[in-house]
Amino acid sequence: KAVIHYTINGKDPSRTKNYIYNGVFYLKMNKTGGDNTILKARTYYNGQWSSVVTLELNFLPAVTNHVDNTTNTSTNH
C-alpha cells in the first residue's frame, strides 16, 4: 500500500518528520502571518519515494466592504 506523506512548511516530506495523508484537511494562513503556504507531497511505496509535488497556496484577505463603482453603492460580503 502506498502512503502519501506531506508537509506544509516548505520542506520535502520524509518518513520521520511529516504528516501522513488520510483524508480531507484544512489549511489556514500560515503561523508566521504570511499570505502563502507551501504544501509538498510524495508517496512511499515498496521502499521507493516518488518525486515531490509542490503547491504554493496564496491566501487572500476576506473582503468585508466592497464598493461597486458602477452604481456607487456599498455592499457587504
Disulfide bonds with the S-S distance in Angstrom:
none
